[in-house]
Amino acid sequence: MTPEQILQGVAQMLGTWPPGYMVDPCTLGQQDMHYFQNAVEEVDRQLLREAVLQVSASCR
């Protein structure tokens, strides 16, 4: 873990980190995948593709 990630984790535990703010690319990508899973418009489909690529590249 980087020093920045350690500080963010401590700040989250203390409740001083902005609520709802995420840094983890895996969590963000998974949230985007769930949000855009039923995308109809092409713009939303592209965002879904990007989220899938991000999760498949970053998360194991």
N, C-alpha and C positions, 0 to 999 in steps of 0.2 A: 504494500500500500504506500502511496505517496504521502508526504506530510500534509498536503492539501486534503486528501481523502480522510486522513486521521482527524484533522481539525473539523471537517464537515461532520464526521460521525459523532464526535464529542458534542458539537453544537446541536446536532439532532437529538442526542440523548438528553441534553439540558433544556431542550425546547426553544432554543434561540434561533434555530435555522428557520428560514421562511417556510411556513406551512405549505405543503403541496409541491415544494420544489425538489426536483430529482436531478441527480448528476449521472447516475449509473446508466450507460447506454443500453444495457440489456433490459433493464426495467422500462426505460423510455420506449425502446423498440417494441417490446411486448405489449405495452399499453397502446401504442399506435396500431399494432396488428389487430388487437381486439376492437379498437374503435373503428377501423376502416375495413373490417372483415366482410361487410355487406355493401361495399362501395359500388355505386352505380355510375357515377360520373367519372370521366377519364382522369380528371385531376386527382380525385380521391383514390382511384386505382393505382395511379403512379405513386402516391404517398404510401399505399399499402405495399407496393413492390419494394420501395426504398426501405420500409420498416422490416420486411422479410429479409432483405439482403443484410441489413444491419444486424439483425438478430442472428442470422446464420453465420455471419463473419465474426461477431464479437462474443457470442454466448455458446457455451458448450454444456 
